[in-house]
């Protein structure tokens, strides 16, 4: 059994989804692990990860609109608003999605489906730099 971990940062321009699939593939390739699992983790409480449609950007546009509708900013009963109107909504959106994804590694590659990509889901309006950790465990 072998293990390998690496990390990278991704700058965001504010709310939206940012594809990180290729960066994760690179880490898996450099691990030398042929069969196992890769765990991708975002180190923040106001951003999350999703595996989502990567062919048609309109699917992500709909995802963004859905979350804006599901957890709107300026909700009058939110107390945690120290950093602005998007503060509590960003934490709730993170809690409704995930901070990590576990993906099988087969033949040295992430076993994602044809139309699947790994995306950082930024929930804050302001630009941020988000840390991503990828841990790969398995057989070389």
C-alpha positions, 0 to 999 in steps of 0.5 A, spaced: 500 500 500 502 506 498 500 513 499 501 520 496 499 527 498 500 534 495 496 540 495 495 547 490 491 553 491 486 556 486 485 563 485 477 565 484 474 571 482 468 571 486 462 566 486 462 561 481 465 554 479 472 553 477 474 546 474 480 543 478 480 536 474 486 537 471 490 539 477 487 533 481 489 528 475 496 531 475 497 529 482 494 522 481 499 521 475 505 523 479 503 519 485 505 513 481 499 509 484 495 505 479 489 502 483 486 506 489 482 512 491 484 519 491 481 524 496 480 531 494 479 536 500 478 544 500 480 547 506 475 552 507 468 553 510 465 558 505 467 554 499 466 547 497 467 541 492 462 538 487 463 533 481 458 536 476 457 536 468 463 539 465 461 539 458 455 544 458 457 551 462 449 552 462 449 546 467 453 550 472 449 557 471 443 553 473 447 550 479 449 557 481 442 560 480 439 554 484 443 556 490 442 563 490 435 561 490 436 556 495 440 560 500 439 568 498 443 573 501 440 578 506 436 573 509 433 577 515 434 572 520 441 571 519 445 573 525 452 571 522 453 577 518 460 580 520 463 579 513 457 581 509 451 579 506 454 573 503 457 571 510 452 566 512 449 564 506 456 562 504 457 557 510 450 554 509 452 553 501 458 549 503 454 545 508 449 543 503 455 541 498 461 537 500 468 539 503 471 533 500 470 528 494 473 521 494 474 518 487 476 511 485 483 511 481 483 506 476 489 504 471 493 511 474 487 515 472 481 518 476 475 514 474 470 520 472 465 519 468 465 522 461 461 528 463 464 529 470 469 534 472 471 536 479 469 543 481 471 548 486 464 551 488 466 558 491 460 561 495 463 568 497 462 574 492 470 577 493 476 573 490 479 568 494 485 564 494 483 557 496 487 551 498 486 544 495 489 537 498 489 531 494 491 524 498 492 518 493 492 511 497 493 504 493 497 500 489 503 502 485 
